[in-house]
Amino acid sequence: MKIWQLTLIGLLMCLTGGAMAQDAVLDTGNTAWILTSTALVLFMTLPGLALFYGGLVRSKNVLSVLMQCFSIAGVASILWLLVGYSLAFAEGNAWIGDFSRVLMAGVGKDTLHGDIPESLFMLFQMTFAIITPALVVGGFAERMKFSSMLLFSALWLLLVYVPVTHWVWGGGWLASMGLYDYAGGTVVHVTAGSAALVTALVMGPRRGFPSTPFMPHNMTMTVTGAGMLWVGWFGFNGGSALAAGGDAAMAMLVTHISAATGAMTWMAIEWVKFGKPSALGVVTGMVAGLGTITPASGYVGPGGALVIGLLAGGVCFNATMTLKRVLKIDDSLDVFPVHGVGGILGTLLAGVFSATSLGVFSGYGFADGITSMSGQVWVQFIGVAATLVFTVVLTWGILKVVALMTDGLRVGADEEQEGLDIALHEERGYDIH
């Protein structure tokens, strides 16, 4: 072989090797964005969700809700480090991960996940593991024992959230089918919503429901928390791109459009139906819009997001009215009709509005190997159905086990009447002199 040929081969090998090495180099821009997104997603729970939920309950229970959100953040963080992250994201099999990342084994400062530190990827995913069981709190607010809540949240995280996360985001069987769930339609909202519904049914209603109206004690607190959720959701959906680029920007845009449309739709329905728009209605519609766009946020365009937000406001409003007024189920803070129904709706609509043939309502195409809208929607349906059935069965079983271990799930009648703040924590949210 001639010298010039050897030289050319050597240059090509250098260029190829350089490109391959470049794939494994940390990207500081992407890292900075996910660092920011991680803080935003934690901000959604603390203080966002805590304030949102805290304002919705009666004043005698406000600290109990704040305490539940804070303690879940602590317990979930420790469990995620010990074993949750490994079972969710280590290779394993189609159903569950393995133990290769227990206590972050083998992960150092320079270990990468793609082009960001694996420690950061683990932390970003931890914030999702925190908010999901915290959302379930809304289903049993004002009546569950603190000990029961802690044990239930820990078991539920490991037995429900972790496996579903692996199915969808950890390379499991739903990921292999081509399920579209960009930031948690099934993983977060369907699991939390259906778990809240099961918990409300198993525990029974608050004493006095439905004859006694349980009004929010502090709408200022609730609206403040709702605003934090809206802002934090940019990290929730935009951060799920795991990069600072066009995907993240579009995910943030469609998230905002759906939230705004959901809020205005709920407000308009309320205004027509009851004669006046309410602050509670507008913030609940916003949350419905956010939850519904979440699974679709990486796959749809602004036109699709507008329709998704419109449907979220209308469908979730009617689901809330039906659950409380017709079925008389005391899902205290409307977790299932807002998050559960929104997650189901958004996951299915991701299969519709990801199509590239809808003109101004087009998205960015179907999953690899799927060639039609019906094919994508069918995969979305399987994902929803599997997640829903799995969550319902496991949640029911966990509640039964916890009830045996803690001598019943709920506080006594006198404690419920007195309020959980004093009965369980010997504190008051407000001390008026």
Stockholm file with secondary structure:
# STOCKHOLM 1.0

chainA/1-433         MKIWQLTLIGLLMCLTGGAMAQDAVLDTGNTAWILTSTALVLFMTLPGLALFYGGLVRSKNVLSVLMQCFSIAGVASILWLLVGYSLAFAEGNAWIGDFSRVLMAGVGKDTLHGDIPESLFMLFQMTFAIITPALVVGGFAERMKFSSMLLFSALWLLLVYVPVTHWVWGGGWLASMGLYDYAGGTVVHVTAGSAALVTALVMGPRRGFPSTPFMPHNMTMTVTGAGMLWVGWFGFNGGSALAAGGDAAMAMLVTHISAATGAMTWMAIEWVKFGKPSALGVVTGMVAGLGTITPASGYVGPGGALVIGLLAGGVCFNATMTLKRVLKIDDSLDVFPVHGVGGILGTLLAGVFSATSLGVFSGYGFADGITSMSGQVWVQFIGVAATLVFTVVLTWGILKVVALMTDGLRVGADEEQEGLDIALHEERGYDIH
#=GR chainA/1-433 SS CCHHHHHHHHHHHHHHHHHHHHHTSCCHHHHHHHHHHHHHHHHIIIIIIHHHHHHHSCGGGHHHHHHHHHHHHHHHHHHIIIIIHHHHHSSCCSSCCCSTTGGGTTCCTTCEETTEEHHHHHHHHHHHHHHHHHHHHHHHTTTBCHHHHHHHHHHHIIIIIHHHHHHHHSSCHHHHHTCCCSSCIIIIIIHHHHHHHHHHHHHCCCTTTTTSCCCCSCHHHHHHHHHHHHHHHIIIIIGGGSSSSHHHHHHHHHHHHHHHHHHHHHHHHHHHHHSSCCHHHHHHHHHHHHHHHGGGTTTCCHHHHHHHHHHHHHHHHHHHHIIIIISCCCCTTCHIIIIIHHHHHHHHHHHHHTCSCSGGGCCSCCCTTCCSHHHHHHHHHHHHHHHHHHHHHHHHHHHHHHHHHTTCSBCCHHHHHHCHHHHHHSCCSCCCC
#=GC SS_cons         CCHHHHHHHHHHHHHHHHHHHHHTSCCHHHHHHHHHHHHHHHHIIIIIIHHHHHHHSCGGGHHHHHHHHHHHHHHHHHHIIIIIHHHHHSSCCSSCCCSTTGGGTTCCTTCEETTEEHHHHHHHHHHHHHHHHHHHHHHHTTTBCHHHHHHHHHHHIIIIIHHHHHHHHSSCHHHHHTCCCSSCIIIIIIHHHHHHHHHHHHHCCCTTTTTSCCCCSCHHHHHHHHHHHHHHHIIIIIGGGSSSSHHHHHHHHHHHHHHHHHHHHHHHHHHHHHSSCCHHHHHHHHHHHHHHHGGGTTTCCHHHHHHHHHHHHHHHHHHHHIIIIISCCCCTTCHIIIIIHHHHHHHHHHHHHTCSCSGGGCCSCCCTTCCSHHHHHHHHHHHHHHHHHHHHHHHHHHHHHHHHHTTCSBCCHHHHHHCHHHHHHSCCSCCCC
//
